Every structure is written in C-alpha cells, then in structure tokens.
Amino acid sequence: MSKKPSASAADPSRVDAVLRAAERSGLLGEKRGRIGGRVSPALVAHAKQRTGIEADTDLIEFALANIALDEGFAEVFRKARGQVDPDLDLGF
C-alpha cells in the first residue's frame, strides 16, 4: 500500500491497524471486485491527507474495511442513553 505520512494525518497507525484487522478477518483476499462512482475531488483529497494514503484503491479499501469492521459502537452508545442511574457516583 502506498502511504505517505502527513503532518495533519489523524493517526497513521489507525490505517495499518484497520487493514491488519481486515486481513485477519479474511476481508482482504483476492482482489477481483471493482467499484466505481463519482465523488468530490475535495473529499478524496482531504481523506488522503487525513490518512496519508496516496492511491485511490488503497483509500477505498481502507474506507470499506472501516465500515466492515465497525461494531456499531455509536448505535449501542445511543441506545444506552439514559440507562445509567443519575445518582451513580462516577468519581468526578
């Protein structure tokens, strides 16, 4: 994968961690699939800057792996709203 560290990159190790997890999960097997679409060049440029990824294919692979590996944290967190006893001492 072609990556170039960027001063404004989010967390460069995140890209590697996500792709390693996707590989361990068997999601990065043989590359026979092909996708296409129209996207904003500004969106692509910003995503590349944030991740340090240079190649479009690698950027798409990272984005898809992020989605595929998402465990729905936001949804679970949303559903838990109001479930903690307001009288619970959280220590701060």
Secondary structure as GFF3:
##gff-version 3
##sequence-region A 1 92
A	DSSP	alpha_helix	12	24	.	.	.	ID=ss1
A	DSSP	alpha_helix	41	51	.	.	.	ID=ss2
A	DSSP	alpha_helix	56	69	.	.	.	ID=ss3
A	DSSP	alpha_helix	73	79	.	.	.	ID=ss4
###
